[in-house]
Amino acid sequence: MYEPRSSAEITRDLIARTVARTSLTDLAESSTLGVLLRSIAEQIAEADVRLAQIRAQFTLEGARGVDLDERAEEIGVTRLTATAASGTVVVARTDSSASLTIPAGSVFGRGDSDVTYSTTADAGLSIGELTKEISIVANTRGATGNAPARSIDTILDAPSALVSVTQGEALANATDAETDLALRSRATLALNSIARAQPIALEYTARTFTATDGTRATTATIYEPETRLGYVELLIDDGSGLGDHAPTRSGEAVSVTLNSVLGQLIGVEAPVVGSVRVRSGANVLVEGRDYDISRSRGVITLRSAAGVSAGDAITVDDYSVYTGLVAELQALMNGDPSDVTSGHRAAGIALRVIPAPVQRISLDVLIVIEAGSTLTTVKTSVENAVSAYFSALGAGAPAYRSALVSVVMGVSGVVNATLLTSGTANETPDLYPNSARHVLRAGNVRAITSTTGG
């Protein structure tokens, strides 16, 4: 291990060599020779420090900035770029006598920020329909695009028939470009995950993967229930509470004629969200008694108790499948049977990628701000900071009151803060998820200056 020497250490060495090899004796600190030796020692010490810095740039621990990018790229890891916030808003009109199309690219804004948001696809209101929930994405990448609930309230460029836009839930899934600290941590995880199938490897892969629509999991946690050996859940979230609104669609119905019973496999679309309906004629089969299903791979296996025979027709319908980030990450974990280098699922393991169940936390943040600060600006910053804190928590992680207070106190303009249970004057305790599978996410978070809600 290379350790740079101090100027004092180098001075001692130079004096010792001078005494050993010459007849010079006037080596006092104020002497000509003493000053000369100490000046040389300082220059050598500075060179030692520079050499140590150069050496550090060739390690993950010591490299920074562009040098860290180069070190990470050597092991196949690149810095993650900023992502855009996305979510939904509800638009309304007063006249529903005719159908109305809201084109993709319609723009909405906020009264507290210059950030704007655009619709991602055409949306239509049919005759008699006054409101419509539509998907939006921030036009600015990075955390500045995150928006507290109710902040997107302005129609900027949309059909004139629309009279209002309402944002029910906060947008909290945008992230800034990856910091040096985060990149270094992820690159270290990459080195530890070379075996591909251990928990740290699965979590690393999930946090690195980007779906075709640009969405990314900001948290990923392995959950292994002790009562179900061989079953693993990879619980992911994009910071917004993905479990509340994960994209899905109806799965295609499948009908097959059995050529045998034992060992008969029936393939359906995957990954399956929840229940499926399996029928033999008019008889509805029961999961766990008549058949088993691998929701991650879309495979149904009939049991002998199903009471079916070769030649019977089996129909599978009335089910939903995940799309987008969840589906694409599941496919990556399963791998391609024709590519021996793909996949992360170990043999004998059922690995299921699912959005972590969401537990919304509503609270009031009672703040005191310093003189001269703008109240609305500080309130918005506090609400954004609290939402960002919750968005970074993985499945099973608690939110400690002290950590939340520290986050709020880090907001410019805040001189004191107290966390209160929403709508009350009672201080909020440490917050724990309902289970090891749940993620805590911001619900209705309000920054207030009095217990009456002002």
WOQUIVEN-V892286 format. One record per pair of residues at least 24 apart in sequence whose C-alpha atoms are under 6 Angstrom apart, sorted by the first residue. I is the first residue (numbers start at 1). J is the second residue. Records with the same first field share a line. If there is no record, write none. Layout:
BEGIN
I = J / J
END
This chain:
BEGIN
4 = 48 / 49
6 = 45
7 = 41 / 42 / 45
10 = 41
11 = 38 / 41
72 = 187
79 = 178
80 = 177 / 178
81 = 177
82 = 141 / 142 / 175 / 176 / 177
83 = 141 / 142 / 174 / 175
84 = 138 / 141 / 142 / 174
85 = 137 / 138 / 145 / 146 / 173 / 174
86 = 136 / 137
87 = 135 / 136 / 171
88 = 134 / 135 / 136
89 = 133 / 134 / 166 / 167
90 = 132 / 133 / 165 / 166
91 = 131 / 132 / 164 / 165
92 = 130 / 131 / 162 / 163 / 164
93 = 130 / 161 / 162 / 163
96 = 127 / 128 / 129 / 130
97 = 127
98 = 127
99 = 125 / 126 / 127
100 = 124 / 125
106 = 157 / 158
107 = 156 / 157
108 = 154 / 155 / 156
109 = 152 / 154
110 = 151 / 152 / 153 / 154
142 = 174 / 175 / 176
143 = 174 / 175 / 176
146 = 171 / 172 / 174
147 = 171
172 = 239 / 240
173 = 238 / 239 / 240
196 = 344
197 = 344 / 345 / 346
211 = 325
219 = 394
221 = 395
230 = 349
231 = 349 / 350
232 = 351
233 = 351 / 352 / 353
234 = 353
235 = 354 / 355 / 356
236 = 355 / 356
237 = 355
239 = 391
241 = 358
242 = 355
243 = 355 / 356 / 357 / 358
247 = 323
248 = 321 / 322 / 323
249 = 320 / 321
250 = 320
251 = 319 / 320 / 321
253 = 316 / 317
254 = 315 / 316
255 = 314 / 315
256 = 313 / 314
257 = 311 / 312 / 313
258 = 310 / 311 / 312
259 = 310
260 = 310
265 = 300 / 301
266 = 299 / 300
267 = 298 / 299
268 = 298
269 = 298
270 = 297 / 298 / 321
271 = 295 / 296 / 321 / 322
272 = 320 / 321
273 = 320 / 321
276 = 318 / 319
277 = 316 / 317 / 318
278 = 315 / 316
279 = 314 / 315
280 = 313 / 314
296 = 352
356 = 438
357 = 438
358 = 438 / 439
359 = 439 / 440
360 = 440 / 441 / 442 / 443
361 = 442 / 443
362 = 422 / 443 / 444 / 445
363 = 420 / 421 / 422 / 445
364 = 420 / 422 / 445 / 446 / 447
365 = 418 / 419 / 447 / 448
366 = 417 / 418 / 448 / 449
367 = 416 / 417 / 449
368 = 415 / 416
369 = 413 / 414 / 415
370 = 413
373 = 413
379 = 447
382 = 408
387 = 442
390 = 441 / 442
391 = 441
394 = 439
395 = 437 / 438 / 439
396 = 433 / 436 / 437 / 438
398 = 431 / 432
399 = 431
400 = 430
401 = 430
END
